[in-house]
């Protein structure tokens, strides 16, 4: 049974890795995504408005946001945890996937003003019912999470990445993904995810750099 599970995970990983590489090659030439339904249209409109209004603290560029969307939907994620909400831009990309999978996002933000703005964006995009925002220090509040988590995303204080990883790993299911942003700024994290035999990691360097880690067991 363990051999079958490992084989299934490796197949999933190969599919995800191939999709990510292909996505990175195409994204330089792609236009903004087109909505396939009214729900996506509303979310994409809010994302577009945030960019056009030149809002501060857009946590990821569009190409990284699209990667979050594709990976989350490919993993058929039902539960996503995000460390570092900022003003909700990356969370909305997750919600594009979660409206398709029927999943939910739990997101953590330490800054009150950003958390308030994020909640407003989630409401405007029509996804507030899919999002739980926990305000405060995620290093402490992450203990409120219950597994299993399908996808975890780390985009907060860079010196805290390894601590977040260690606290998230027991909650992420086998076959789940741990994504980390601005990866060129976090050498300790890179070392942690590339030396752990229970993890398999690839690096997507389009945008600002994304580490995509599969929890194998």
C-alpha positions, 0 to 999 in steps of 0.5 A: 500500500505504501508503495502504491501511495508513493507511486501516486504521489510521484505521478501527481508531482510529475504532473504538477512540475510539468504544468509549472514549467510549461506555465512559466514558459508561457507566462511571458507571452500571456494576456491577463486570464479570461473569466470562465464564469460570473464568479471568476469575472468578479474576482478578476475584476477586483484583482484588476482594480487593485492593480489599476488603483496602484495599491501598496502591498500587492503581495505577488505579481500577476504571474506568481498569482496565476501560478498559485491559482493553477497549482491550487486547482491542480491539487484539488485543494479544499483547505489552503493556509496562507501566512501573510495576507497583506491586502488580500491580493494573493488570497484572491488568486487562491480563491479563483481556485477554491471556487472551483474546488469548493475549498476554503482559505485561512489566512494570517495577517499581523498588520491591522490596516492591511487585514481590514483592507483585505477583508474589504477586497474579499467582500468586493470579490464575493468570496468573503464566505470562503475566507477566514482571516486571523489577525495577529502574529502568525508564529503564535496563531498558526497553532489555531490551524487544524489539519489536514491542509492541502496547500500552504503558502508562506509570504511573510517575515523572511527570517521566520520561514523555517519556523513557519515550515516546521509548524505547517509540516505536521498539518499538511497532508501527504501529497500536499503542497507548501509554497514559499514566495521571494525564495531568493531571500530565504537561504535557510528555508531553501536548505530546509526544503532541499535536505529533508527526505520527506520533501521534494522541491522545485523552484519557479523563478518567474516573477519573484521566485516561488518554491513549490514543495511536495510533502511525500509522506 
